[in-house]
Each structure stands twice: as structure tokens, then as C-alpha cells.
Amino acid sequence: MALDEDLEFKETLEGKGYSFIKNGHIGQIWRTPENKAVKIIDAYLAKNKRYDFKKAIPFYESMIRERIVHQNLVEIYGVNDDANVAGYDHLSMEFITGMDLKEIVNDNIKEGKFFSIEDSVGISLQILSGLKYLHECEIPHKDLHGGNILLTKENTVKITDIGGPDATVTKAAYASPEQLYRHVEIDHRTDFYSFGVVLHEMLTNELEIENMTTSNTRIPLELENLILKLTKRDKRERHQSADEVIRDLKKVDYGLKGFQVLGDGLLGPSYLSPEKNVVKVLDAADISDRELVVWMSSGLNEETQNHPKIVGYRYSNPKIDETHLQRRYIEGKSLEETIKTRGKFKGEETAIIMRDVMDGLAYAEGKYDLVHGNVKPSNIIIGKDGKLKVVDFLPPVLVQESAKNGRPREQERQYFHPAVLNGEEPTHKTDIYSIGAIAFRMISGEPYRPGKRLNLTARGDKELEELITDALML
């Protein structure tokens, strides 16, 4: 007998204080007197849809046993644990007061409304937070769609119906190509495709990605490009991790708050704030805000640091909700930009820049025992007044961690001492090595590689040659 035909069972539940919530894909959702939700499996429906709940029981039991709990996931409390529902397979779970995204989209369509860009991004960041946690637990959702994403009255996202090993797609419009055609292995990247469809639906009230064009002026181009990448047919061309998606979403989020993207650094992206401060987000760093403040106060607080060739940090920006550093913006060009524009430098110019950088670093070392850790041309600014500034010091442990994880881009690895690339913590000596590598590139026009040598004797720059060679021998 189908569950909805079992009137006696329904009357029994209602008599015990249970209340019917809604029909689901393979059963019904009820609210218990203890304010929990119970998902009752309709064996008849499940069989027709080729879903075997018995096979999923070990998966759900492991989620309970291993405490797979997150603020953006509906928590599962038990499997077949409610005596009042005996006779039917069921899941006991957290009860959520609110609506699912599909219901909200349907209401928006009726009323001619859309989710705002800000709300869409905010909801999306919560969805990605839940997915990131699941993926870190090596659990892809496999059936993400608007009906499985609940929004509480407090606007907190709760993802439900997490799929087990044999989970099937319930809404084909949200399914990735690999789910529909099963020509490749299904992994966490299938969730990114489904999420892209969800985000597109929130913004447009439509499911068809093909309908989205860059002529939709309501949607920022960066957000459209994000959706197009999320929904690539080939999963290798999508984002490869939740962190990547979150980073791109954050760029859109900060853009809505008036921030301009400056570029991606060793530990995360940099932005120019509306107040003309450079904000360095440390989204790839394992460090707390308190630890950063302690490190900064050791000599890089702008209020106490006054060396003319060093730019210190200011306190945090209240509009940024991630761990970050903030400094004043310097009008001018980075040495990296100057090298690309000019090509080779004369020996005298190179020597002056080397001297100025060493002067700033020597001050930081002598007065505060500080290491820069990330000396490279993009962190040396030549101001409009012609004065040089060394910027973006980093805690050595973060540079060490990033180098271990292979984060330095290929074109920047030339400035890192081999010991740092091999996992050692940067030191004052490795900073000097970096200056030598920069000077080598300025003089030769080529990136430095260990073992390369300069021959400046014929140019009358033998002393500079020895200085650079000595720096690279450290």
C-alpha cells in the first residue's frame, strides 16, 4: 500500500500530535511533537523511482556516528528510530521553519519579482559553506536543487536530502551532464553544476542556462561568467573546489560594496576599498585575526612604523568578513609593471633600487626583527613622487605554509629561495636572495634560475655583479 493511501497510519500519527508538512520525492515529511522532522519513506514510490533506502541506511548511520553537522546542513538525528513510525523506513532530522528556494522562486514568478543580486550572493555563500564542509568530509550531495535548499525566517540556509552512495537525481534540470549520461565518474564537481543552475534560477526565475546572455544588465558580468563556468559540460573546466567558487563569489560580493579587484596574491585576492586602502584577504591562510594583530603590532602598525621605505598595516576593514590585512594605497606603479614596460635596467638604476629595498628591510630587521617573506617586484611600489615603498610583509609561517602547498605562481617562484620552496620558514637571508633574483631579472631581462650567472664586467658593473651573486649565494 502506498503511504498516502494508509489512512489509518495517518490518523494514528495525527492522534499522537504529528502534523503533515508536505509530500516529497519518495515519501512524506511530518513534524513530530518534539519539533523534529521525520521523513517517512514510501516504499511504493521509492521502488518506482529505483531508490533503495535500505542501501542508504549505513551512509546515514555513519553521518550520525561521525557527527556530520554544519550550520548550513539539516542535521540528521536518527534512522528508523521513531517507534511511532514503526513499519516504515524513516529519517529523524532537524525541523526547519521557513521555505525552500523553489517555493520562493515560484512566488517571485507570480509576483513578477526576483532575488536581489545581494541576496542571491549572500544565500549562495551559505550554500557553498555547506557544500565545502560536505566535500571536506568526502561527501558530494548529488541532488542539489531549489527544493533541497531551505531558507529559515532568519535567512539561514539549510541544505537537506544529502545523497548517499546510490543517490539518484530527482530533478533532471539541475543534474550535471555526467549524472544524466553517466559517461564519467560522479564526484563533488557535480554539485557545482547543480549550484550554478540554482544561482541562475534565483537571478532570472528561469532554469535554462542557455537563456542567459551578457545582455542581462541586471546581473553583473562577473556573476554571469561565474555561472557559465560552474555549468561547463566538462567537469574539468568547472571550479575544482568549493574554495574556488567562494573566492569568485566574494569578488562579486565585495564589488557590490564598492571594492575593486586588484589581483590574486600568494594567500588570496587583493582589493582597493572605497576609502582607497588596499585590502589583502588571507583566504588561504591558517591564522586567526588575533594572531595577525599581535604580529602586526610587532612593528608593522602604521601608527607606530614610520620608515620612509616601508608601508605598515592599518586595522581591519569592517566591510570584510574574512581574515585580512589592510594598508594605504600608494599612487604609482609596482616594480613588476615597470619591468614589463621597460625591459632591461641599467646597472646604476638597479643598484639604487636594491639599496632602497635593502634599506627598508634592514630597518624592519634591526628594529623589529621582522622578515618580509614575500619580496618580489609586485610588492615594491614606485610612487608618483619617484619614492620607493616596500609593501605587503607577511608572517613567515604563512609564507612557509603557502610554499609547502605550492601556491606561488610559476612566474613568481624565481624570487623564492629554494629552501623556502622546500618548506623552510623564510629568514632575513632568504629576503636578500629575493632581492638578488629581482636584480638579476632587471639587469638581464630574464627570470632567475639557480645556477645562472651574470657577466657585467664588460659593462663596468663588476661590483654590482658581485653584489647580486653574493645575494644569490645565501
N, C-alpha and C positions, 0 to 999 in steps of 0.2 A: 504494500500500500504506500502511495506517495505521502509525504509528510503533510501536505496541505489537505489531504483527504482524511487524516487521522483526527477527527473532531473530538473524540474522547480524550486524546492526549492533549489537545489544545485546551479543552475545558479544565483538565487537571492542572495544567501549568497556570492558567489564569486564576484558578481557585487557590493556588499557593502563592499568589502575589507576583507572578511573572507577567510581563507585558510585551506584546509583539511589537517589534521595531520595523522590520522590512524583510522582504524576500531577497535572497542572494543568488549567486550563480549556481550553487549546489546545495542550497538549503535555506534556512531562516535564521534571522538574528533576533534574540529575545533579551530583554532586560530582567535581571534577577532582583529579588527583594533586597539583596545586599549591594545593589547598584553596580553589579558587574554585567558584562555582556556574555551571552553564550551563543555560539554559532553551532546550530544543530544541522548535521549533515543529512540530506535527503538521499538515501541510498538509490532510489529510483532515478533521480536527476543525475546523481554522480555517475551511475552506470551508463546512462545515455550520453554523458559527456566524457566518458572514458577516464574518469577520475577515481582512483582507488585510495580512499582515505587511510586504509589500513597501512599502506606503504609509507604514508607520510607521518604516521604516529612516532616512529623513532626520531625523526627530524624535529618534531615539535617538542618531544621529551628532552632532546639534547639542548634545545633553545632554553627550556626552563632550567635544566640542570646547570648549564653553563652561564646562566644569568645574562642572556642576550637582551639587555634593557637599555633604552636610549630615550631621551625626551621627545624625539620625533618619530618614535615607533609605538604602535599599540602593543602593550605588554601582554604576553600570554601567561596565564596563571596555571592552567591545568589541562590535561587531556582525559576525556571520559571520567571526570572527577565529580560530577554533579549527580547525586543519587536521584534527584527529581527528574532527570533527563535520561535515566537508565533505559536501555532499549534502543537508543540512538547514539551513534558516534557524535561527539561534540568537542568543542574547544571552549574553555572558560578564559575570558580575557578582560582587559580594561574597557570600561564603558566610557564612551566619548559623547559629550553633549555638543552638538554642532551639525554641520552639513558637510557632505563630500563635495569636492571641486566640480564634479559633473553636475550635481544639483545646482550649484551656484552659477555655473556657465549657462545651464538651461534657463534659469531665472533671468540672467543677463540678456539672453537672446530675446525672451518675451518682452523685456522692458527696454530693449534697444541700448543696453549698456555694455561696457567692457571692464575687465580688471584694469586698474591703472598700471602704468609701467612700474611705478614704485612698489605697488602691492605685488605685482607679478614677480618682480625680482626678490622681494622680501620672502614671499612664500617659497620661491624656488631655492633660495639659500637654505631654508629649513628642510626642504625635500632632500637637497644634496647632503645636508648634515646627516640625515638618517641613512641615506644610501652609502655615504662614506663609512659610517660605522658598520653597516651590514657587510660591505665589501672587505673591511679590515678583519671581519670575522669569517671571511671567505664564503659569504652567503649572497649570491645575487638574488634580487627579488623575483624576476622573471615574469611578473604580471602587473607591472606598474601602469595604472591608468587613473583617470579622474575619480572614478568610483572607489578606488582604493586609497585615496588621499583625503583624509578628514581634516576639517578646519574647525577648531573649537571656537567658542564665543570670545575667547581671549586672543584669537588669531594665531594659535599654536597649531602647527602641522602635526598630524599623526598618521603615519603610513600603516596600513593594515594588509592582511592577506598575503603575507610573505610566503613565497613558494618554496616547496621542498624539492628534493632531487627530481621528482617526477611531475613537477608542476606543469600545468598546461596553460596556454594563452586563453583568456576568456574574452578579450576584446581585440579582434584582429586589427582594427585601425591603429592600435598603439604598438603592435608587435613589430619587432625588428625583422629584417629580411631573413636572417638566419633562423629565427623562430618559425617563420612561415614556410620556409623551403627546406630547412634542416640540412643544408649543404655544408655547414661548418659548425664547429663546436660552439655551444652557447655558454657565454661567460658574463662577467659583470658589465661588459660594454653593451650588452643588450638593454640594460636598464637606462643607459644614456640615450639610446634611440627613443625609448618609450617616454623618457622625461622630456626630450625635445618636442615630441608631439603634445605632451601635456602643456608645456610652456607656450607653444604655438596656439593651442586651443584657448588658453587663458587670455592671450593677447588679441586674438582675432574672432573668437567664438566659432572657429572652423577647425576641422580635423585634417583636411588635405594640405600637406606641406607644400605641394606643388602650386597651390594658390597664392603662396607668399611671394611677393616681389619687392624689390627695393623701392617701388613707388609708394609703399605704405609709409607715409611721412609721420604717422603717429608713433611708429616703432623705430627706435634708434638703430642705425645701420649695424652697430656693434652687436646688438641683440639679435638682429636677423642673421648675421654671419654666425653667431653662436649656435642658433637653431639649425642652420644649414650644416654646420659641422657635426652637431650632435646626431643628425639624422642621415649621415652618409650611409649609403648602402653597404659599403665595405667597412667593417668594424675597425679595421686597422687605420682608417682615415678619421675616425671619431676621436674624441678625447679618450685618453688611455687610463685616466684615473679621476676619481671624484674631486681630488685637489685641483686638477687642471680646470675642471668645469667651474669650481668655486672661484678660482682665480679670475677667470674670464667674467663671471657674473659680478664679482666685486668691482672689476674695472667699470662695468656698466653702472653699478650702484654708486660708486664714487663720482662717476661722470655726472650722474643726476644731481649730485651735491655740489657740483661746480669744480671738481678736481680734473686736472688734465694728466693723462698718462705720459710720463717721461721715458719710460723704458723698463726693462726687466734687469734686475741686478743679481748678485750672487745668491741672495737669500729671499728675493721676492721683488715685486714691482715697485717703482718709484712714481710719485705723483707730485704735481705742483698744485698746492692748495689755493683757494680763492684769496687767501691772505699773503700769497707769494712766499710760502715756505715749501721746502722740499720734504716730502714725507716718504720715508723708506719703510715699506711694510715687510716684516720679517716672517712671512707665512711659512717659510721652510726652516725656521729656527726653533730649536728646543730650548727656550729661555723664557722666564716669566717677566712681566712688566717690572716687578720689584728688583729682580736681578739686573735688569737694564738700567734702572735708575741708580742703583748702587755703583755699577760700572761707570756710568756717565758722570756721576758726582766725583769720581776719582781724578777728574781733570778735564773732562770734555763738556762740562756745563758751560754754555755760552756766557752766563753771567759772571763766571769766575775766570774763564780762559780768555786771554787777550793777546795771544801771539798773532802777529800780522799775517802769518802764512798758514794758519790753521783755522778751520771753521768748526766751532763746537756745536753741541746739540741744544735744542730748546725742549721744554717739557711737552708732553703728549698733546695731540690734537683731539678734541672731544668728538669730532665727527668720524673718527676712525675707530672701529671696534676691534681691531686686531693689534697684536704686538707690533710696535713700530718705533722708529726714531724720526725726529724732526729737526731740520736745520733751516737757516735762512737761505733764500735763493740768491745766487751770485749771477749778476748780469755779465754775460761773456760767453766764451766758448771753452769746451773741455780740450785738453791737450789731444785727446783722441780725434776730435773734429779737426783740429789744426793740422795734425799729422796727415789725415786723409786729404786735406785740401792742399797742403804744401809739398808733401812728399818728403824728400831728404832735408835735414837741417845742417847748418854749418856747425863746425866744432865749437865755436865760441858760444853760439846760442844754446847748444846742447849743454855745455858746461854750466852756463848760468842757470838753466832750469834744474839741472842736477843739484847744483849748490843750494838753490832755494828750497827744493823738496827736502834735501838732507837737513837743511837748517830747521825747517818745521818739525821734522821727525825727531831730530836731536833734542829739540826743546821738549817735545812730548815725552821722550825717553828720560831726559835728565831731570825734569821737574816732577813728572808723574809716573815714571816707569811704564809708559804706555806704548804698546805696539800697534801699528796701523793694521797690519794683517792682510790688506787688500789693495796694495799700491799698484795702480795701473793708470794709463793715460786718461780714462774717463773719470777718474777720481782726482784729477788735477785740473783746476779751473784757471784760465787766464781771463781775468776780469776786463771789462771795457776800459778800465784805467791802466791796463797793462800789468797789474799786480797778480802774482800767482797765489792761489789758495789750495791747500790740500784738504780734501773733504772726505767724509764717509769712513771714518775709523770704525772698526768692528771689534767686538770682543774676540780674542784669539780662539777661544773654544768653539765659537760659531764658524769661523773660517775653517778650522780643523775638521769639524763635523761635515761641512759642505764639501770640502775637498775629498774627504773619505767617500762621500756619496756621489762623487763625480759631477757635481753641479757646475764647476767652472766651464764656461763655453770654450770650445776648441780654440777660438782666436784669442782667448784671454789666458789660456794655460801657460803661455810663454812667460808670463810675469810671475808665476808661482814657482818658488824654489822646489826642486824635486822632492825634498824631504817633506814639504807641506802636502804635495800631491800624493805622497805615500802615507799620509795620515798623521804626521807630526804637527805639533802646535806651532804656529808662526812665532818668530822671535825678531829682535832688532836686526839680527844678521840676515834673516830672510827678507826683511823690508829693504835692506841695502841691495840684496840680489835683485829685487824687483826694479829698483831704480836703475841698476846696470842693464837689465833687459830692456827697459824703456829707452835708455840712451842708445843701446845697440840698434834698436829699430829706428830711432830718429836719425842716426848717422848713416846707416846702411840702407834704410828703406825696406828692410826685410825683417820678418819676425825672428826673434832669437830662439835658437835650439841649442841645448847643451853640446859643447864641443866646437861650436862656431867661434871664429876669431875675427877681430877687426885688424886692418893694417892701415894705420893713419900716419905712419912715419913720413910717407911721401907728401902728405898734406901739411906736414909740420905740426901735427897734433899728437905726437908720441906720448906726451904727458897725459892727455885725455884718454888715449888708448890704454895706457897702463891703469888709469883710474877705473875705467869700465871693466877691464879684465880682472882687476882685483875684486871689484864688486861681485862679478860673476863667479869668482873662485870661492866665495864664502860658503 
